[in-house]
Amino acid sequence: MRGHDVKRCLSLCAISGKALPMDEDRPPTRDERLAAKLRENLRRRKTQARAIERRDDSLPKAPERG
């Protein structure tokens, strides 16, 4: 009786342990496009943050004024 109280698509994912395969013939949905753009943006921001961190590490520290 497993999966009777769950939506069909959710129970299939739970049984197989994998998400449903994407259909290559159809265009991506709005949610899929937004998710892809968010992942791309996150990768770009991480790369920028690493570059800034490396640049900050390579600059000499200013002497403290006392």
QUILIN-V57375 format. One record per helix or strand of 3 or more residues. SS is the DSSP state (a for helix, b for strand). FROM is the first residue (numbers start at 1). LEN is the number of residues. If there is no record, write none. Layout:
BEGIN
ss=SS from=FROM len=LEN
ss=SS from=FROM len=LEN
END
This chain:
BEGIN
ss=a from=8 len=9
ss=a from=30 len=29
END
